[in-house]
Amino acid sequence: MNWREIDRILSELNLPGTFIRDISQPEPSTLYLLLYRPHNRVSSLDSRRITLLCSWSTGTSRLHSTTDIFPKSRPPTPRFVTFLRAHVRGSRIISAFQFGTERIVRVTCGTRDRQRIIW
């Protein structure tokens, strides 16, 4: 992915205001975030639920929403996912943006009093 594709994906997803409901890492280079958008006025519950796929596999890096069923982590749960579940799950995404023309995405989540940043 290049920086223009990442910028377009972030603008289409409109992540600020969504809640992080769960996190899964079925493979070492793949992370799934189950998101919920309460402010979506569409009556269908499926449009409120978003599964965000983050993959950093060599040659196939991806960041997009998917209709795949949210996967369960394989036992044992990776330590990184355990950390994210303890500190990020249940929080609201405040902002999501990339730095200029870099392929780095910064997601700020939490409350105004306590914020966490995911790079």
ABEGO torsion letter per residue (X at the ends): XBAAAAAAAAAAAGABGBBBABBBBABAABBBBBBBBAABABABAAAABBBBBBBABBGABBBBBBABBBBBBBOBBBAAAAAAAAAABGBBBABBBBBEABABBBBBBEBAABBBBBX
